[in-house]
Amino acid sequence: MDTPNQVELTRHQKKYWNNPEHYRAKARARHAANRERSRAVSAAWKAANPEKNRAAVKARRATPYGKARQLLNTAAYVSRRDGRPFNLTHEYLERLLLAALASGAVTCEGNRPDTASIDQIVPSGGYIQGNVQIVPWWYNAAKHDFTAEALHEAMDKWRVANGR
């Protein structure tokens, strides 16, 4: 990983950027050794700062990384609940999401009709790699009420109306 674009790095920053994986491994080990304490501190902060926490969650979900994490967690929960197969990874969903964002089909912003949603191509196939796609929320919701032809026609009209 390249160093950040800064004029002058401090002694500690230079030490970190010379071997960032070493420091990440130390942080992971420290967290694993103090997991319960870390969770308690986090829960206490969230309880004391609900507005800041809501704003932080909203900001995190507005990024491709955060939106992919949200979609992954939702798919994992639904898979466990319904007893369906699941083998998605964060990296896989983030790659799909970035491709959908680049095409202009979806966004990561809030509760909008074009917010990214995870869709199973074959509904009984579960959330597995190759059986999911990232689509606008409205498209995923409309799949339950329309025929395939009507849905494709609506999608084409939406693309024309939104210049996509």
Secondary structure, DSSP 8 states (H G I E B T S, - for coil): ----S-S---HHHHHHHHSHHHHHHHHHHHHHHTHHHHHHHHHHHHHH-HHHHHHHHHHHHTSHHHHHHHHHHHHHHHHHHHT--B---HHHHHHHHHHHHHHTS-B-SSS-TTBEEEEESSGGG-B-TTSEEEEEHHHHHHTTTS-HHHHHHHHHHHHHHTT-
